[in-house]
Amino acid sequence: MSFRTTVPHPALILDDVRGAQKMLSGVARVTALEGSRHLTELVGSPVHLKCENLQRTGSFKLRGAYVRISGLTPVERAAGVVAASAGNHAQGVALASSLLGVRSTVFMPVGAPLPKVAATREYGAEVRLHGQVVDETLAAAQRYAEETGAVFIHPFDHPDIIAGQGTVGLEILEQCPEVRTIVLGIGGGGFAAGVAVAVKALRPDVRIVGVQAEGAACYPPSLAAGYPVSLDSPATMADGIKVGRPGDVPFALIEELVDEVRTVTEDELSSALLLCLERAKLVVEPAGASPVAALLSDPKAFRGPVVAVLSGGNVDPLLMQRILRHGMSAAGRYLSLRLRLTDRPGALAALLAALTVADANVLDISHVRTDPRLGLTEAEVDLHLETKGPQHCAEVEAALRAEGFRVMG
């Protein structure tokens, strides 16, 4: 689906992005572009991963934050800056402020991942926890700015932020001049808008595809309406793109320059994160894995060469553990079954022997012999198994049935 601009937007041009690139020289890394053999085979043409998860602070956010704060007047710098973020923008503002000698205060949601909170403090910011979602945190930071005179550094709704993020687009064109499609995640829209400004100015033939989490997809209804629309309660594991309303500045640019916005499910996000870890050996947060999720969900929809931007790698280890389990299940690598057995000596041993022959690894087992649901001579077993994939799951279940076990589900 193509989108057409219906509202004016600030004049943000290629020269702004090029100026930001000069400003970021020696500050932001030129991150690697890595090929993906697995995704290349799925898509049927070359797929490359732009590794912004390996950027300083673990995401692209440093780029925009540094450009924005660099542009402040001496009086504004003396007043300090304030920001609100679930983590990546927080770290970008904290580090940029430290590099520029500016005092920073960062508001983060109460449930923000602890490693992101700790890293933001270590980069030099004062952290204040407020609100359950980013929109509430944003409001608190804006009140603080009004009360103290600190300059509010918005995570995506400012031309300087967008210009800084757009430097990723310049790097992609330099690293992969033959690129035909760029896929990247969208939260408030600053990143996608900046990349689109840079890329479309130099290569209008390149297709830009944005990706949102299905439970926090504010752009599809907004683009349909022609103006930013707010979601009541965005919900997704991908906190980096969990935004309830598009920014006014990036919305106008995305409406004009981004060719398509797709959505992905939580299962697809967790499967993509697992693939990045297993196949590419890259630690990526759910938001950063969203472009890979889009490729996995509909691989033939993308004309290559394709560059998928891994926008961040800041993930809480506990969340990573849950996501990996979820991803394993979504990929058919886990199998949960409930069976009825005859309650006699050797029955459970026979079941385990059948699983051994079927090459299924038992992760957890529960054996119930006394329950009102069971007959006098029955026992029930709940199994959680590790398998080799969907086909192996079917083979394990068929093998158990062939051995005479009653599989309940």
ABEGO torsion letter per residue (X at the ends): XBBBBABBBBBBBAAAAAAAAAAABGABBBBBBBBBAAAAAAAGBBBBBBBAAABBGGBAAAAAAAAAAAABBAAAAAAEBBBBBAGAAAAAAAAAAAAAGBBBBBBBBAABBAAAAAAAAAAGBBBBBBEABAAAAAAAAAAAAAAAGBBBBBAABBAAAAAAAAAAAAAAAAABAABABBBBBBBAGAAAAAAAAAAAAABAABBBBBBBBAAABAAAAAAAAGBBBBBABBBBABAAABBABBBAAAAAAAAAABABBBBBBAAAAAAAAAAAAAAAGBBBBAAAAAAAAAAAABAAABBOBBBBBBABABBBAAAAAAAAAAAAAAAGABBBBBBBBBBBBGAAAAAAAAAAAAGBBBABBBBBABBAABBAABBBBBBBBBBAEAAAAAAAAAAAAAAGBBBAX
